[in-house]
Amino acid sequence: MAESATNLRSARRMRSPARAALVAVGAALALTPAACAHPVAADGAAQDRTAVLATASDAVPPADAAEDAESTATTDDEDRPSGRALGQYLAGRTAQYANDISAAATHFSAALEADPGNTMLMRRAYYYLMADGRFDEAVDVAHQAVVAMSGEDFAPLLMATAAMRDGRPDQAVGWLWPLEPQGLNGLLQPLLVAWAHLGDGNLEDALRDLDPAREMVSARRLVDLHAALLADIGGDKARAATLIDAYLKDGPPDNARPLELMAMLLVHQGRTDEALEMVRTYIAGGPVPLAVTDLAARLEAQGAAGVPDLLTTPSDGFAEALYHIGLVVNQGQGSDTAIVLMRMALAVKPDFPRAALGIAETLRRMERFEAANAVLDGIDSRDDAALDYVVQLYRAENLERLDRIDEALAHYDALAEAHPEQVEPLVDKGDLLRRADRFAAAADAYRVALTRLEAGETDPAAVWPILYRRGIAHERAGAWDAARADFERALELEPNQPEVLNYLGYSLMDRGENIEQALEMVREAVRQRPDDGYIVDSLGWGYYLLGRYDEAVEELERAVALRPQDWTINDHLGDAYWRVGRRTEARFQWERALSLEPREDAVPGIEEKLSIGLTAAGESRP
């Protein structure tokens, strides 16, 4: 049996309405200037650890809102670099494929220096310079681009951002007003020009500026939130109250950051009790980020004084809009663009740790863990316990992904000590120890996590995954009785949970205990997860252990089709082929298993089977 992952991060799960809205974003927006478009990985893989503090705004544009960015962009074929610029350009593309933003910025800038009139290189250079946080350099190149290219639709956003940073909202309006609100700019242009107009002292124009974005039905919640913020910052308390009520008519916010902003708006209206009730209702809806429970605690203890002013100026609102839209595009294939927008937000509002955290989260998804930790190092989270928890947790997880195991373990220990109410650092520590084959130590980490959970009000949905994890650690450490007790307790809390059924059933079959009952457990797991290759493998191997080799071949062939890169499943299929007399195919599967880099201790057994066959070599499980 090959082990499948169980998602323990229930506190990070996005609520379903918001998640459904965000799924549409890849089709909804032209996320990246076409000349800067990032190559999509062949497997579409991305980190699934979403933000703890805030995930995304309430809504995204619908699928019919997108315009093809190629219509306004210079394509590679039209302006391909040559001569000395070509080598730097190709190096930049290589860095782009590798998600190495800093190297891409350096190489595209060098290519532009060698071929200064090349408009395609201008776009790549300013885009990746901005993504790398080299704002002034990016603005210089963006200015060259708007001079060189009529209809340029992204560089003016950088010019407007520079104007807002420099306290010139009138100039920002001038850069933004001519842009067509289509594609990515269908959301950016209305929100940004609205905040720029407010900065220029014109609330009425600012509110009218939002109208084009309201044509995108699924963007209305986000637009309505910013309308209320505009009125609040603009000093029109009565208008703000009307807009707040209109927003809340459709229900409370669906995500943490809009919830925090709406709580601030209600407090500004003197409606602190309503703000607390809204936050409590949100918490009652399921697992929530630590920032939300922290907000509730501050409201309960301090009332209005417990809610900080997250926005105080039009520039703050401008940065917030960039941050919100960055979160939105980050749910699709717009990772680079999300970083660009959040870097722009930081240029306008340097003290904006949520934007910096969003950049770090995106870099984690792109598997640039060193770069993510460099961003985390720049976040001052000393006065925000919820933010500090996430920063330190991400830093530890990044060290783990960098195989700096001892450093990661030390960070998990420090985090667990600093936050005795939290279990996630202990669960992460247990997972790391288990992957390092330190099973007894892993079981102990899970024990401490469970002790913390049981000390408070316990949600079975939070307990059973840790019991399952600890059961695996006990089983691998040879403590079968303890393992079985954990698996059975997990099934009491979450009846018929397929991964637990699979692991327990497989283990029982492998030990020759309660074979028929164990096989039925695995059959039930397969009924629930028919496309899970690991679980189908367990069923096939169960048939094999029972001597039902024809049925084993059928299930194991299906398991290999579902998980062709798993060495264990390929090895199992080889054993089954041998038992039904398909010796050539059996040797092929064993060769295949060896090519997939099996565990070191499994290699001699597979090689022996290749040499002398299964009957002579024995049939012990890998």
C-alpha positions in Angstrom: 0.0 0.0 0.0 1.2 3.5 -0.8 0.1 6.2 1.6 -2.1 9.0 0.4 -2.1 12.4 2.1 -4.8 13.5 4.5 -5.5 17.2 4.7 -5.1 18.3 8.3 -5.2 22.0 7.5 -8.9 22.4 8.1 -8.3 25.8 9.6 -7.1 26.9 6.1 -10.0 25.6 4.1 -11.7 28.2 2.0 -15.4 28.4 2.5 -17.4 26.9 -0.4 -19.1 29.9 -1.9 -15.9 31.9 -2.1 -14.0 28.9 -3.4 -16.6 28.3 -6.1 -16.2 31.9 -7.2 -12.4 31.7 -7.3 -12.4 28.6 -9.5 -13.6 30.8 -12.3 -10.7 33.2 -12.2 -8.4 31.5 -14.6 -11.0 31.9 -17.3 -12.2 35.2 -16.2 -9.2 37.4 -16.6 -6.2 37.9 -18.8 -4.0 37.5 -15.8 -0.6 38.4 -17.3 0.5 40.7 -20.0 0.8 38.5 -23.0 4.5 39.3 -23.6 5.2 38.3 -20.1 3.0 35.2 -20.0 4.4 32.5 -17.7 4.8 29.0 -19.0 2.3 26.6 -17.3 3.9 23.5 -15.7 3.1 20.3 -17.4 1.4 18.8 -14.4 -0.3 22.1 -13.3 1.1 21.4 -9.8 0.9 24.1 -7.2 1.2 24.2 -3.4 -2.2 23.7 -1.8 -1.4 25.5 1.5 -3.7 28.5 1.3 -3.4 31.7 3.4 -4.2 31.4 7.1 -4.8 35.1 7.7 -6.8 35.9 4.6 -7.5 34.1 1.4 -9.3 36.2 -1.1 -11.9 38.9 -1.7 -15.5 38.1 -1.9 -15.9 37.8 -5.6 -14.3 37.5 -9.0 -15.2 38.5 -12.5 -17.3 35.9 -14.5 -15.8 33.7 -17.2 -17.2 35.9 -20.0 -15.3 39.0 -18.8 -11.9 38.1 -20.3 -10.4 39.8 -23.3 -7.5 38.2 -25.1 -4.5 40.1 -23.9 -2.8 39.3 -27.2 -4.9 42.0 -28.9 -3.0 44.8 -27.1 0.3 43.0 -26.5 3.5 42.7 -28.5 4.1 39.1 -29.3 7.5 37.4 -29.1 7.4 36.7 -32.9 6.9 40.4 -33.7 9.8 41.8 -31.7 12.1 38.9 -31.0 15.5 40.0 -29.7 18.7 39.3 -31.6 22.4 39.6 -31.3 23.8 40.2 -27.8 20.3 40.5 -26.4 19.2 37.0 -27.4 21.4 35.2 -24.9 20.1 37.3 -22.0 16.5 36.9 -23.2 16.9 33.1 -23.4 18.4 33.1 -19.9 15.4 35.1 -18.7 13.0 32.7 -20.2 14.8 29.8 -18.5 14.6 31.6 -15.2 10.9 32.3 -15.9 10.3 28.6 -16.4 12.1 27.9 -13.1 10.0 30.5 -11.3 13.2 32.3 -10.5 11.8 35.8 -10.5 15.0 37.6 -9.5 17.1 36.0 -12.2 14.3 36.6 -14.8 14.3 40.3 -13.9 18.1 40.6 -14.1 18.3 38.8 -17.5 15.4 40.6 -19.2 16.8 43.9 -18.0 20.2 43.0 -19.4 18.6 42.0 -22.7 16.8 45.3 -22.9 20.0 47.2 -22.2 21.5 45.4 -25.2 18.5 46.0 -27.4 16.9 49.2 -25.9 14.2 49.8 -28.5 12.7 46.3 -28.1 9.2 46.7 -26.8 8.7 43.1 -26.0 11.8 43.2 -23.8 10.4 46.4 -22.2 7.3 44.6 -21.1 9.2 41.6 -19.7 11.7 43.8 -18.0 9.3 46.1 -16.1 7.0 43.2 -15.3 9.7 41.0 -13.7 11.5 44.0 -12.1 8.2 44.8 -10.4 7.8 41.2 -9.3 11.3 41.3 -7.8 10.4 44.4 -5.8 12.7 46.7 -7.8 10.1 49.3 -8.1 12.0 52.4 -9.3 13.7 50.4 -12.0 10.4 48.9 -13.1 8.8 52.4 -13.3 11.6 53.7 -15.4 11.1 50.9 -17.9 7.3 51.2 -17.7 7.7 54.8 -18.7 9.7 53.8 -21.7 7.0 51.3 -22.6 4.1 53.8 -22.6 6.1 56.2 -24.7 7.1 53.4 -27.2 3.7 51.6 -27.4 0.3 53.0 -28.1 -2.4 51.1 -26.3 -0.1 49.7 -23.6 -2.4 48.5 -20.9 -0.3 47.4 -18.0 2.6 49.8 -17.7 0.2 52.7 -16.9 -0.8 50.8 -13.7 2.8 51.1 -12.5 2.9 54.8 -13.4 -0.3 55.4 -11.5 1.1 53.4 -8.5 4.2 55.6 -8.6 2.0 58.7 -8.6 0.0 57.5 -5.6 3.2 56.7 -3.8 4.5 60.2 -4.5 1.3 61.9 -3.2 0.1 62.8 -6.7 -3.4 61.2 -7.1 -4.2 63.7 -9.9 -1.4 62.2 -12.0 -2.6 58.7 -11.1 -6.1 59.6 -12.5 -4.4 60.7 -15.7 -2.6 57.4 -16.1 -5.6 55.3 -15.3 -8.5 57.1 -16.9 -7.7 56.2 -20.5 -7.4 52.5 -19.8 -10.1 50.3 -21.2 -11.7 48.3 -18.3 -11.3 44.9 -19.9 -9.4 41.7 -19.0 -7.5 42.2 -15.9 -8.1 45.9 -16.1 -11.8 45.2 -15.9 -11.4 45.1 -12.2 -8.1 47.0 -11.6 -9.0 50.1 -13.6 -12.3 51.0 -11.9 -11.0 50.3 -8.3 -7.7 52.1 -8.7 -9.1 55.1 -10.5 -11.8 55.4 -7.8 -9.2 55.5 -5.0 -7.1 58.0 -7.1 -10.1 60.2 -7.5 -10.8 60.1 -3.8 -7.2 61.1 -3.2 -7.9 64.1 -5.5 -10.8 65.0 -3.3 -13.7 63.8 -5.4 -15.9 61.1 -3.7 -18.8 61.4 -6.2 -16.5 60.6 -9.1 -14.8 57.9 -7.1 -18.1 56.1 -6.5 -19.1 56.4 -10.2 -15.8 55.0 -11.3 -16.8 51.7 -9.8 -19.7 51.2 -12.2 -17.9 49.3 -15.0 -16.7 46.7 -12.5 -20.3 46.2 -11.3 -21.2 44.8 -14.7 -19.3 41.7 -13.7 -21.9 40.1 -11.5 -19.5 38.0 -9.4 -17.3 41.1 -8.7 -20.1 43.1 -7.1 -19.3 42.0 -3.5 -15.7 43.2 -3.8 -16.9 46.4 -5.5 -19.5 47.1 -2.9 -17.0 46.6 -0.1 -14.7 49.2 -1.7 -17.6 51.6 -2.2 -18.3 51.5 1.5 -14.6 52.0 2.2 -14.5 54.9 -0.2 -17.4 56.6 1.6 -15.9 55.9 5.0 -12.4 57.3 4.1 -14.1 60.1 2.2 -15.9 61.2 5.4 -19.5 60.7 4.3 -20.7 58.7 7.2 -24.4 58.6 6.1 -23.4 57.3 2.6 -21.0 54.8 4.2 -23.9 53.5 6.4 -26.1 53.0 3.4 -23.4 51.2 1.5 -22.5 49.0 4.5 -26.2 47.9 4.8 -26.4 47.2 1.1 -23.3 45.0 1.4 -24.5 43.1 4.4 -27.9 42.5 2.9 -26.2 39.7 0.9 -24.8 38.3 4.1 -21.5 38.7 6.0 -18.1 38.6 4.2 -17.0 35.2 3.1 -13.3 35.6 3.9 -11.1 37.0 6.6 -9.8 40.2 5.1 -13.2 41.5 4.0 -14.5 40.5 7.5 -11.8 42.6 9.2 -12.6 45.5 7.0 -16.3 45.3 7.5 -15.8 45.1 11.3 -13.8 48.3 11.1 -16.5 50.0 9.1 -19.2 48.9 11.6 -17.1 50.2 14.5 -16.7 53.5 12.7 -20.5 53.7 12.6 -20.8 53.0 16.3 -22.2 49.5 15.6 -19.6 47.6 17.6 -22.0 45.0 19.0 -23.1 44.3 15.4 -19.5 43.9 14.4 -18.9 41.4 17.2 -22.0 39.4 16.3 -20.9 39.3 12.7 -17.5 37.9 13.6 -19.0 35.4 16.0 -21.3 34.2 13.3 -18.4 33.8 10.9 -16.5 31.7 13.5 -19.5 29.5 14.1 -19.5 28.6 10.4 -16.4 26.4 10.7 -12.7 26.5 11.0 -11.3 30.0 10.8 -8.0 31.7 10.6 -6.3 32.7 13.8 -6.6 36.4 12.8 -10.4 36.0 13.0 -10.5 34.5 16.5 -8.0 37.2 17.6 -10.3 39.8 16.2 -13.2 38.3 18.2 -11.2 38.3 21.4 -10.2 41.9 21.0 -13.8 43.0 20.3 -15.0 41.1 23.4 -12.3 42.5 25.6 -11.8 46.0 24.3 -14.9 46.9 22.2 -14.3 49.5 19.5 -10.7 50.0 20.7 -9.9 46.4 19.8 -10.4 47.1 16.1 -7.6 48.9 14.3 -8.0 51.3 11.5 -6.8 49.2 8.6 -7.3 52.0 6.1 -7.0 55.7 6.8 -6.1 57.3 3.5 -6.9 56.9 -0.2 -3.4 55.6 -0.8 -4.2 52.8 1.7 -7.4 52.0 -0.3 -5.4 52.0 -3.5 -3.0 49.5 -2.0 -5.9 47.4 -0.6 -7.4 47.2 -4.0 -4.1 45.9 -5.5 -3.8 43.4 -2.7 -7.4 42.1 -3.1 -7.0 41.6 -6.8 -3.7 40.0 -6.3 -5.4 37.5 -4.0 -8.0 36.8 -6.6 -5.7 36.2 -9.5 -3.5 34.0 -7.4 -6.2 31.4 -7.3 -5.7 30.7 -11.0 -2.5 30.7 -13.1 -1.7 34.2 -12.2 1.1 33.6 -9.6 3.6 36.1 -11.2 0.9 38.7 -11.7 -0.3 38.3 -8.1 3.2 39.0 -6.9 3.4 42.1 -9.2 0.2 43.5 -7.8 1.2 42.9 -4.2 4.6 44.5 -4.8 2.8 47.5 -6.2 0.6 47.6 -3.0 3.7 47.6 -0.9 5.2 50.4 -3.0 2.2 52.6 -2.1 1.9 51.3 1.5 5.2 49.9 2.8 3.8 49.0 6.1 1.4 46.4 4.7 2.4 43.0 6.2 -0.6 41.2 4.7 0.6 42.1 1.2 4.1 40.8 2.0 2.6 37.6 3.4 0.7 37.2 0.2 3.9 37.4 -1.8 5.5 34.8 0.5 2.5 32.5 0.1 2.7 32.8 -3.7 6.4 32.1 -3.7 5.7 29.0 -1.6 3.2 27.8 -4.2 5.9 28.3 -6.8 8.2 26.2 -4.7 10.7 29.1 -4.2 11.1 28.6 -0.5 14.4 30.5 -0.1 12.8 33.5 -1.7 9.7 33.1 0.4 11.7 33.1 3.6 13.5 36.2 2.4 10.2 38.0 2.2 9.1 36.6 5.6 12.3 37.9 7.1 11.2 41.4 6.1 7.8 41.3 7.9 7.7 43.0 11.3 5.1 40.9 13.1 6.1 41.6 16.7 2.9 43.5 17.5 0.5 41.1 15.8 0.4 37.7 17.4 -1.8 36.1 14.7 0.4 37.4 11.9 3.6 36.3 13.8 2.2 32.8 14.2 1.7 32.4 10.4 5.0 34.0 9.6 6.9 31.6 11.9 4.8 28.6 10.7 5.5 29.3 7.1 9.2 29.8 7.8 9.4 26.4 9.5 7.5 24.7 6.6 9.8 26.3 4.1 12.9 25.1 5.9 11.3 21.6 5.9 10.8 21.8 2.1 14.4 22.9 1.8 15.5 19.7 3.6 16.9 21.7 6.5 15.3 19.3 8.9 17.0 20.2 12.2 16.3 23.9 11.7 12.6 23.1 10.8 12.2 20.9 13.9 13.7 23.7 16.1 11.2 26.2 14.6 8.3 23.9 15.1 9.3 23.4 18.8 9.7 27.1 19.3 6.4 27.8 17.7 4.6 25.1 19.7 6.1 26.6 22.9 5.2 30.2 22.0 1.6 29.2 21.1 0.4 26.5 23.6 -3.1 26.7 22.2 -2.1 25.7 18.7 -1.7 22.1 17.4 -0.6 22.8 13.9 3.2 23.2 14.7 3.1 19.8 16.5 1.2 18.1 13.7 3.7 19.5 11.2 6.5 18.3 13.4 5.0 14.9 13.5 4.6 14.8 9.8 8.2 15.8 9.3 9.5 13.1 11.7 7.3 10.5 10.1 8.7 11.3 6.7 12.2 11.0 8.2 11.3 7.5 9.4 11.5 8.7 13.1 8.2 7.0 13.9 8.3 6.9 17.7 9.2 10.6 17.9 6.4 11.4 15.4 3.9 9.5 17.5 5.0 11.5 20.5 4.5 14.8 18.6 1.0 13.7 17.7 0.3 12.7 21.3 1.1 16.2 22.5 -1.1 17.7 19.8 -4.0 15.5 20.8 -3.5 16.4 24.5 -3.8 20.1 23.5 -7.0 19.4 21.5 -8.6 17.3 24.3 -7.9 20.1 26.8 -10.3 22.3 25.0 -13.7 22.0 23.3 -12.9 19.2 20.8 -14.3 19.0 17.3 -14.1 15.4 16.0 -13.2 16.7 12.6 -10.0 18.1 14.1 -9.2 15.0 16.1 -9.6 12.0 13.8 -6.9 13.1 11.2 -4.3 13.3 14.0 -5.3 9.9 15.4 -4.9 8.6 11.8 -1.5 10.1 11.5 -0.4 8.8 14.9 -1.8 5.3 14.0 0.5 5.3 10.9 3.5 6.3 13.1 2.7 3.6 15.6 2.3 0.9 12.9 5.6 1.9 11.2 7.3 1.8 14.7 6.0 -1.7 15.3 3.5 -0.8 17.9 0.6 -2.5 16.3 -1.8 -2.6 19.3 -1.5 1.2 19.7 -1.8 1.7 16.0 -5.0 -0.3 15.7 -6.5 1.5 18.7 -5.9 4.9 17.0 -7.4 3.7 13.7 -10.5 2.4 15.4 -10.9 5.5 17.5 -10.6 7.6 14.3 -13.3 5.6 12.7 -15.6 6.1 15.7 -15.2 9.9 15.2 -15.4 9.7 11.4 -17.2 6.5 10.4 -16.2 5.0 7.1 -13.5 7.5 6.5 -11.9 6.0 3.4 -8.2 6.6 4.1 -8.5 5.2 7.6 -10.4 2.2 6.3 -7.8 1.7 3.7 -4.8 1.8 6.0 -6.4 -0.3 8.8 -7.8 -2.9 6.3 -4.6 -3.2 4.5 -2.6 -3.6 7.7 -5.0 -6.3 9.0 -4.7 -8.2 5.7 -0.9 -7.9 5.7 -0.9 -9.3 9.2 -3.3 -12.2 8.3 -5.9 -10.9 10.8 -9.6 -10.8 10.1 -9.0 -11.0 6.4 -12.6 -10.9 5.2 -13.5 -8.0 7.5 -10.3 -6.2 6.4 -11.1 -6.8 2.7 -14.5 -5.3 3.2 -13.0 -2.2 4.8 -10.8 -1.7 1.7 -13.8 -2.4 -0.7 -15.7 0.3 1.1 -12.8 2.7 0.7 -12.6 1.9 -3.0 -16.4 2.5 -3.3 -15.8 6.0 -1.9 -12.6 6.7 -3.8 -12.7 4.6 -7.0 -10.0 6.8 -8.6 -7.5 6.7 -5.8 -4.7 4.5 -7.0 -3.3 3.9 -3.5 -6.6 2.6 -2.2 -7.2 0.5 -5.4 -3.7 -0.9 -4.8 -4.7 -2.0 -1.3 -7.7 -3.9 -2.7 -5.6 -5.6 -5.3 -2.9 -6.5 -2.8 -5.6 -7.8 -0.5 -6.8 -10.2 -3.2 -3.2 -11.2 -3.8 -2.7 -12.1 -0.1 -5.9 -14.2 -0.2 -4.5 -16.1 -3.3 -7.2 -14.6 -5.6 -4.6 -13.7 -8.2 -6.8 -13.0 -11.2 -8.8 -10.4 -9.2 -5.5 -9.0 -7.9 -4.3 -8.5 -11.4 -7.5 -6.7 -12.4 -7.3 -4.3 -9.5 -3.6 -3.7 -9.6 -3.6 -3.0 -13.3 -6.2 -0.3 -12.6 -4.1 1.0 -9.7 -1.0 1.3 -12.0 -3.1 3.2 -14.5 -4.1 5.6 -11.8 -0.6 5.9 -10.2 1.9 4.9 -12.9 4.8 6.6 -11.1 4.5 4.7 -7.8 7.1 2.0 -7.4 5.2 0.0 -4.8 2.1 -0.4 -7.0 4.2 -1.4 -10.0 6.1 -4.0 -7.8 2.7 -5.4 -6.6 1.5 -5.8 -10.1 4.7 -7.6 -11.0 4.1 -10.1 -8.2 0.5 -10.7 -9.4 1.5 -11.2 -13.0 4.0 -13.8 -11.9 1.4 -15.7 -10.0 -0.9 -15.9 -13.0 1.9 -17.1 -15.2 2.6 -13.8 -17.0 6.4 -14.0 -16.3 7.6 -11.5 -19.0 5.2 -8.9 -17.9 6.1 -9.5 -14.3 9.8 -8.8 -15.0 8.8 -5.7 -16.9 6.9 -4.4 -13.9 9.8 -5.1 -11.5 12.1 -3.3 -13.8 9.7 -0.4 -13.9 9.5 -0.4 -10.1 13.4 -0.2 -9.9 13.4 2.7 -12.3 11.0 4.7 -10.0 13.6 4.9 -7.2 12.1 2.6 -4.6 13.1 2.7 -0.9 16.7 1.6 -0.5 15.8 -1.4 1.6 13.3 -2.6 -1.0 15.9 -2.7 -3.9 17.6 -6.0 -3.0 14.2 -7.9 -2.9 13.1 -6.5 -6.3 16.5 -7.3 -7.8 16.3 -10.9 -6.4 12.9 -11.4 -8.0 14.3 -10.2 -11.3 17.1 -12.6 -11.0 15.5 -15.8 -9.9 11.7 -15.2 -9.9 9.1 -14.8 -7.2 8.8 -18.4 -5.9 12.5 -18.7 -5.1 12.8 -15.2 -3.9 9.8 -15.3 -1.6 7.0 -12.8 -1.5 7.5 -10.5 1.4 5.8 -7.1 1.1 8.1 -4.1 0.1 
